[in-house]
Every structure is written in C-alpha cells, then in structure tokens.
Amino acid sequence: MAESGLIIVDKPGEWTSHDVVARMRRLAGTRRVGHAGTLDPMATGVLVVGVEKATRLLGHLTLTEKVYEATIRLGVTTNTDDAEGEVTAVASAAGVTPEGIGKGVEALTGAIMQVPPQVSAIKVNGQRAYKKARAGEEVELAARPVTVRAFDVLDVRPAGDGAGGGAGDVIDVDAVVTCSSGTYIRSLARDLGAALGVGGHLTRLRRTRVGPYDLSQARTLDQLAEECVILPIGEAVAAAFPRRDVTAEEARIIGHGGRLPAAGLGQGPIGVFGPDGALLALVEEQGRTARPLAVFV
C-alpha cells in the first residue's frame, strides 16, 4: 500500500487537475488519489494531491487561503473570462490610467459578492454550468460571498502585438491575489474590466500557495516521475491545522470515534496526535466538545 500523505504538484499548463490525478495514481501505485482545489487547464502551479488516507484531508484543505499570480488583459472580453474562450468584445483601453486600475482593484478587495464565470464547475439544476454554457445556453449564476484579502498590482503595460486590439489599445495588468476558497480570478479580471468600461479577461494564472503549501515544496511531474515525494499525513496535518496532543486514554476514545472535551483551540479542523506523535484524527470544537471529523487509526 502506498504511504498516506500529500504530494504537492506544480501543475503544468494544458493539463486538467484530473489529468494530474491520473498520472499520480500511476506514480504512487494506488487508485486512492484525489486533489484539493481544481485548477483550470491554462493555469499552472500548486495542486495539492492526497494519497490513501490523506484523501480525507482534501475537503478541509480546499477551504484554506490561496495565493495566485495573474495577468489580466484590459480591452478584450471573452465568453469564458479567460484566454481559452472566444473574443466577444473589443474596446480601447488607451484611456485607462494606473489610478483608475487602482480604484477598480480597491473595489474588488475585501469581502465582496462575486458572480462565478459561466464556464465553471458550479452546478445549476444538477448540471455543471460549463456544460450548459458550451451547449449554448445562457447560464445565470448567483453572486456568492468571497474574500479577497489582497489584490496587489505589480505592473501595468501595453499588451503588445496579437493582443486583440490596436497598438496601445490593450493593457496587461500583472497582479498577485490572496483570497478565500471559492474565489474566481477569472471573475476578478472580468469585473475589473467591466468597472473600467473596457472589458477584461485572464491571460495567465499561476497558483503559488494553498494554505501552508507553496511552490517551494512543489515538484513537477517529471521530478515526481524520478522520485515520488510524499509528505507524510502527520506532517501535512501539523503544517495545515492547529495541533492537539492527547493522553493514551484520550487517544483510545478518539480512536473509537468518541468525543473529547474542547481544548479551546478554535472551531477547527484540529489535528489530534497520540502520545507517540502519530496522527489520530481531525476534530472540530463545538461548544465544550471536540467532535471527530475524520479518524485515521
């Protein structure tokens, strides 16, 4: 049996997240593999892959903070809000100023209501939105609360030849975005362009961090083919969540799915470790009680 743990993959462009999982199943020698937080095919960067028992961590890791490097093209609108789609409108961005971009970015920072892209994996009446959109249906998606903790503009420059407009009419904005789970960077690009009156879409996206896991820990698929580096499940939990060490008696209780008194470590998830340092469970605190979310023994 493969070791239980996480593999931090530097996903290449043009690969789906499912493609990466399929490759990791072969490299890890097990079918029990999943991922936390889908990346679109054009995106690159950190994809957290769980192996064996660590697949039970993935739903909790998906909810952690994420960081992206992005390039937003102003002056061109597409039907997918990224470079993979068809151009639906072109407008001159020659009059857009850095000050105007700054104000637009400021309005998209903090707790906001965001409408996801029509081409997204969100379900509408039981069917993925992207399937309806690709079938030519107009998809209406409700705005959802997300938090953009930081939206930092690094550079503003002419987009150059082949950008979809005349010389100087299209502008590229390089930015770094720190955000909550569920935030679509494509939607930020679309909404920034809309606010500036010229339209916009995403041309580049690289995820640099998911929770505590960043590019410094990530390995390319070629590197993983040479050596499949798995972060042991205990180390993975200790890095991502608060830690609680318990006595032998408490370990026995939690190992049988029982509840423990709350330790005041917050709502959780909280990693519970036995006297020997082995991971026992993830728990959440509700009032005076710590309830198991997942038991690993």
C-alpha positions as a Python dict, from the first residue, in 0.01 Angstrom:
ca = {
    (1, 'M'): (0, 0, 0),
    (2, 'A'): (124, 349, -86),
    (3, 'E'): (217, 581, 200),
    (4, 'S'): (-65, 811, 316),
    (5, 'G'): (19, 1174, 265),
    (6, 'L'): (18, 1472, 34),
    (7, 'I'): (202, 1533, -291),
    (8, 'I'): (248, 1900, -378),
    (9, 'V'): (243, 1916, -757),
    (10, 'D'): (349, 2206, -979),
    (11, 'K'): (76, 2156, -1238),
    (12, 'P'): (178, 2225, -1598),
    (13, 'G'): (-35, 2424, -1837),
    (14, 'E'): (-283, 2244, -2064),
    (15, 'W'): (-333, 1967, -1807),
    (16, 'T'): (-662, 1932, -1620),
    (17, 'S'): (-650, 1862, -1248),
    (18, 'H'): (-799, 1521, -1327),
    (19, 'D'): (-512, 1454, -1570),
    (20, 'V'): (-268, 1517, -1286),
    (21, 'V'): (-458, 1282, -1052),
    (22, 'A'): (-450, 1009, -1320),
    (23, 'R'): (-72, 1048, -1354),
    (24, 'M'): (-22, 1047, -976),
    (25, 'R'): (-225, 725, -945),
    (26, 'R'): (32, 555, -1165),
    (27, 'L'): (332, 713, -993),
    (28, 'A'): (202, 643, -639),
    (29, 'G'): (82, 293, -727),
    (30, 'T'): (-271, 338, -592),
    (31, 'R'): (-611, 447, -720),
    (32, 'R'): (-693, 620, -392),
    (33, 'V'): (-578, 964, -504),
    (34, 'G'): (-760, 1299, -515),
    (35, 'H'): (-689, 1671, -524),
    (36, 'A'): (-784, 1982, -327),
    (37, 'G'): (-898, 2283, -530),
    (38, 'T'): (-932, 2249, -907),
    (39, 'L'): (-703, 2446, -1137),
    (40, 'D'): (-824, 2529, -1489),
    (41, 'P'): (-621, 2371, -1772),
    (42, 'M'): (-449, 2701, -1862),
    (43, 'A'): (-341, 2756, -1501),
    (44, 'T'): (-16, 2631, -1353),
    (45, 'G'): (119, 2596, -1002),
    (46, 'V'): (34, 2439, -670),
    (47, 'L'): (-208, 2147, -683),
    (48, 'V'): (-237, 1955, -355),
    (49, 'V'): (-283, 1583, -419),
    (50, 'G'): (-386, 1340, -145),
    (51, 'V'): (-285, 974, -139),
    (52, 'E'): (-460, 693, 52),
    (53, 'K'): (-591, 813, 393),
    (54, 'A'): (-486, 1171, 316),
    (55, 'T'): (-768, 1194, 60),
    (56, 'R'): (-988, 1253, 366),
    (57, 'L'): (-800, 1580, 431),
    (58, 'L'): (-871, 1728, 91),
    (59, 'G'): (-1216, 1871, 160),
    (60, 'H'): (-1073, 2061, 456),
    (61, 'L'): (-764, 2182, 268),
    (62, 'T'): (-984, 2311, -14),
    (63, 'L'): (-1125, 2569, 229),
    (64, 'T'): (-786, 2724, 309),
    (65, 'E'): (-645, 3054, 178),
    (66, 'K'): (-489, 3062, -169),
    (67, 'V'): (-243, 3292, -350),
    (68, 'Y'): (-225, 3349, -726),
    (69, 'E'): (-6, 3535, -973),
    (70, 'A'): (-223, 3660, -1258),
    (71, 'T'): (-215, 3866, -1576),
    (72, 'I'): (-536, 4050, -1664),
    (73, 'R'): (-585, 4185, -2017),
    (74, 'L'): (-795, 4501, -2035),
    (75, 'G'): (-971, 4591, -2359),
    (76, 'V'): (-1075, 4240, -2466),
    (77, 'T'): (-1373, 4037, -2335),
    (78, 'T'): (-1416, 3662, -2384),
    (79, 'N'): (-1707, 3427, -2322),
    (80, 'T'): (-1507, 3229, -2062),
    (81, 'D'): (-1341, 3529, -1891),
    (82, 'D'): (-1001, 3381, -1983),
    (83, 'A'): (-780, 3331, -2288),
    (84, 'E'): (-932, 2989, -2361),
    (85, 'G'): (-1260, 3141, -2479),
    (86, 'E'): (-1385, 3328, -2783),
    (87, 'V'): (-1350, 3705, -2803),
    (88, 'T'): (-1692, 3865, -2763),
    (89, 'A'): (-1600, 4234, -2745),
    (90, 'V'): (-1303, 4464, -2801),
    (91, 'A'): (-1270, 4820, -2666),
    (92, 'S'): (-980, 5061, -2649),
    (93, 'A'): (-812, 5068, -2308),
    (94, 'A'): (-585, 5355, -2412),
    (95, 'G'): (-761, 5589, -2171),
    (96, 'V'): (-726, 5359, -1870),
    (97, 'T'): (-488, 5502, -1609),
    (98, 'P'): (-296, 5333, -1326),
    (99, 'E'): (-508, 5539, -1088),
    (100, 'G'): (-826, 5404, -1243),
    (101, 'I'): (-693, 5049, -1219),
    (102, 'G'): (-604, 5112, -854),
    (103, 'K'): (-959, 5225, -774),
    (104, 'G'): (-1105, 4927, -957),
    (105, 'V'): (-880, 4687, -770),
    (106, 'E'): (-966, 4851, -438),
    (107, 'A'): (-1338, 4796, -505),
    (108, 'L'): (-1268, 4426, -560),
    (109, 'T'): (-1071, 4385, -238),
    (110, 'G'): (-1215, 4268, 92),
    (111, 'A'): (-1546, 4087, 144),
    (112, 'I'): (-1726, 4102, -191),
    (113, 'M'): (-2013, 3936, -374),
    (114, 'Q'): (-1878, 3762, -684),
    (115, 'V'): (-2061, 3607, -979),
    (116, 'P'): (-1871, 3297, -1098),
    (117, 'P'): (-1782, 3258, -1468),
    (118, 'Q'): (-2048, 3093, -1683),
    (119, 'V'): (-1790, 2833, -1780),
    (120, 'S'): (-1734, 2692, -1432),
    (121, 'A'): (-1792, 2368, -1242),
    (122, 'I'): (-2076, 2511, -1032),
    (123, 'K'): (-2394, 2306, -1060),
    (124, 'V'): (-2714, 2463, -1192),
    (125, 'N'): (-3021, 2241, -1154),
    (126, 'G'): (-2795, 1940, -1113),
    (127, 'Q'): (-2578, 2010, -1418),
    (128, 'R'): (-2233, 2174, -1435),
    (129, 'A'): (-2256, 2535, -1556),
    (130, 'Y'): (-1984, 2482, -1817),
    (131, 'K'): (-2186, 2204, -1984),
    (132, 'K'): (-2486, 2433, -2020),
    (133, 'A'): (-2271, 2722, -2142),
    (134, 'R'): (-2093, 2508, -2402),
    (135, 'A'): (-2432, 2386, -2524),
    (136, 'G'): (-2519, 2747, -2599),
    (137, 'E'): (-2747, 2805, -2300),
    (138, 'E'): (-2737, 3135, -2114),
    (139, 'V'): (-2640, 3046, -1758),
    (140, 'E'): (-2743, 3270, -1469),
    (141, 'L'): (-2525, 3216, -1163),
    (142, 'A'): (-2598, 3379, -831),
    (143, 'A'): (-2336, 3602, -670),
    (144, 'R'): (-2151, 3438, -381),
    (145, 'P'): (-1963, 3587, -87),
    (146, 'V'): (-1583, 3561, -118),
    (147, 'T'): (-1295, 3742, 45),
    (148, 'V'): (-1007, 3897, -147),
    (149, 'R'): (-754, 3963, 126),
    (150, 'A'): (-502, 4131, -104),
    (151, 'F'): (-508, 4238, -470),
    (152, 'D'): (-166, 4385, -541),
    (153, 'V'): (-85, 4529, -885),
    (154, 'L'): (278, 4464, -982),
    (155, 'D'): (290, 4609, -1333),
    (156, 'V'): (75, 4780, -1596),
    (157, 'R'): (199, 4767, -1956),
    (158, 'P'): (87, 4762, -2321),
    (159, 'A'): (-12, 4409, -2419),
    (160, 'G'): (187, 4411, -2743),
    (161, 'D'): (118, 4254, -3082),
    (162, 'G'): (-151, 3994, -3122),
    (163, 'A'): (-334, 4104, -2807),
    (164, 'G'): (-667, 4157, -2980),
    (165, 'G'): (-665, 4536, -3035),
    (166, 'G'): (-465, 4812, -3195),
    (167, 'A'): (-130, 4934, -3065),
    (168, 'G'): (-177, 5078, -2717),
    (169, 'D'): (-543, 4979, -2707),
    (170, 'V'): (-493, 4670, -2492),
    (171, 'I'): (-330, 4674, -2148),
    (172, 'D'): (-191, 4389, -1940),
    (173, 'V'): (-205, 4408, -1562),
    (174, 'D'): (18, 4177, -1357),
    (175, 'A'): (-112, 4116, -1006),
    (176, 'V'): (-87, 3893, -701),
    (177, 'V'): (-415, 3792, -537),
    (178, 'T'): (-459, 3640, -191),
    (179, 'C'): (-812, 3510, -147),
    (180, 'S'): (-1054, 3274, 20),
    (181, 'S'): (-1172, 2944, -117),
    (182, 'G'): (-1426, 2980, -396),
    (183, 'T'): (-1279, 3300, -541),
    (184, 'Y'): (-1254, 3302, -921),
    (185, 'I'): (-960, 3507, -1051),
    (186, 'R'): (-1129, 3500, -1393),
    (187, 'S'): (-1422, 3684, -1238),
    (188, 'L'): (-1190, 3945, -1087),
    (189, 'A'): (-1043, 4003, -1435),
    (190, 'R'): (-1391, 4031, -1589),
    (191, 'D'): (-1521, 4263, -1317),
    (192, 'L'): (-1215, 4490, -1324),
    (193, 'G'): (-1252, 4532, -1699),
    (194, 'A'): (-1624, 4597, -1665),
    (195, 'A'): (-1570, 4858, -1394),
    (196, 'L'): (-1322, 5038, -1621),
    (197, 'G'): (-1567, 5025, -1912),
    (198, 'V'): (-1335, 4834, -2146),
    (199, 'G'): (-1386, 4467, -2058),
    (200, 'G'): (-1119, 4226, -1946),
    (201, 'H'): (-1014, 3865, -1920),
    (202, 'L'): (-745, 3649, -1762),
    (203, 'T'): (-445, 3554, -1978),
    (204, 'R'): (-216, 3392, -1719),
    (205, 'L'): (-272, 3226, -1382),
    (206, 'R'): (-23, 3058, -1152),
    (207, 'R'): (-120, 2940, -804),
    (208, 'T'): (169, 2989, -567),
    (209, 'R'): (16, 2875, -238),
    (210, 'V'): (-267, 2663, -96),
    (211, 'G'): (-285, 2703, 282),
    (212, 'P'): (67, 2634, 410),
    (213, 'Y'): (183, 2456, 94),
    (214, 'D'): (368, 2669, -162),
    (215, 'L'): (584, 2643, -472),
    (216, 'S'): (898, 2580, -267),
    (217, 'Q'): (750, 2237, -182),
    (218, 'A'): (602, 2167, -524),
    (219, 'R'): (751, 1921, -773),
    (220, 'T'): (694, 1897, -1146),
    (221, 'L'): (551, 1577, -1291),
    (222, 'D'): (892, 1494, -1438),
    (223, 'Q'): (1055, 1534, -1096),
    (224, 'L'): (787, 1318, -937),
    (225, 'A'): (838, 1051, -1202),
    (226, 'E'): (1201, 1030, -1084),
    (227, 'E'): (1111, 1039, -714),
    (228, 'C'): (752, 1041, -588),
    (229, 'V'): (792, 1263, -282),
    (230, 'I'): (502, 1220, -38),
    (231, 'L'): (462, 1447, 264),
    (232, 'P'): (356, 1209, 545),
    (233, 'I'): (0, 1262, 662),
    (234, 'G'): (100, 1360, 1015),
    (235, 'E'): (340, 1629, 892),
    (236, 'A'): (78, 1752, 645),
    (237, 'V'): (-183, 1795, 917),
    (238, 'A'): (62, 1961, 1159),
    (239, 'A'): (150, 2215, 889),
    (240, 'A'): (-208, 2299, 796),
    (241, 'F'): (-408, 2289, 1121),
    (242, 'P'): (-373, 2358, 1495),
    (243, 'R'): (-225, 2062, 1683),
    (244, 'R'): (-362, 1887, 1992),
    (245, 'D'): (-161, 1620, 2174),
    (246, 'V'): (-366, 1380, 2386),
    (247, 'T'): (-313, 1118, 2654),
    (248, 'A'): (-331, 743, 2597),
    (249, 'E'): (-687, 733, 2735),
    (250, 'E'): (-798, 1024, 2516),
    (251, 'A'): (-630, 851, 2220),
    (252, 'R'): (-836, 539, 2289),
    (253, 'I'): (-1158, 741, 2299),
    (254, 'I'): (-1090, 934, 1979),
    (255, 'G'): (-972, 617, 1804),
    (256, 'H'): (-1318, 471, 1856),
    (257, 'G'): (-1488, 784, 1722),
    (258, 'G'): (-1566, 925, 2064),
    (259, 'R'): (-1573, 1290, 2166),
    (260, 'L'): (-1326, 1478, 2384),
    (261, 'P'): (-1363, 1791, 2594),
    (262, 'A'): (-1284, 2103, 2387),
    (263, 'A'): (-933, 2239, 2435),
    (264, 'G'): (-1008, 2595, 2329),
    (265, 'L'): (-812, 2573, 2003),
    (266, 'G'): (-1084, 2724, 1789),
    (267, 'Q'): (-1353, 2570, 1573),
    (268, 'G'): (-1103, 2368, 1370),
    (269, 'P'): (-1020, 2148, 1198),
    (270, 'I'): (-767, 2049, 1465),
    (271, 'G'): (-516, 1769, 1427),
    (272, 'V'): (-514, 1523, 1719),
    (273, 'F'): (-191, 1335, 1789),
    (274, 'G'): (-130, 1046, 2028),
    (275, 'P'): (142, 1010, 2294),
    (276, 'D'): (371, 854, 2031),
    (277, 'G'): (326, 1152, 1796),
    (278, 'A'): (111, 962, 1546),
    (279, 'L'): (-186, 1135, 1383),
    (280, 'L'): (-514, 1006, 1523),
    (281, 'A'): (-788, 1230, 1389),
    (282, 'L'): (-916, 1566, 1277),
    (283, 'V'): (-1170, 1721, 1513),
    (284, 'E'): (-1382, 2033, 1533),
    (285, 'E'): (-1479, 2209, 1853),
    (286, 'Q'): (-1847, 2276, 1916),
    (287, 'G'): (-1906, 2447, 2248),
    (288, 'R'): (-1741, 2232, 2515),
    (289, 'T'): (-1693, 1928, 2293),
    (290, 'A'): (-1439, 1823, 2030),
    (291, 'R'): (-1611, 1606, 1767),
    (292, 'P'): (-1422, 1386, 1519),
    (293, 'L'): (-1432, 1491, 1153),
    (294, 'A'): (-1208, 1207, 1037),
    (295, 'V'): (-1036, 926, 1228),
    (296, 'F'): (-715, 781, 1083),
    (297, 'V'): (-644, 488, 1316),
}
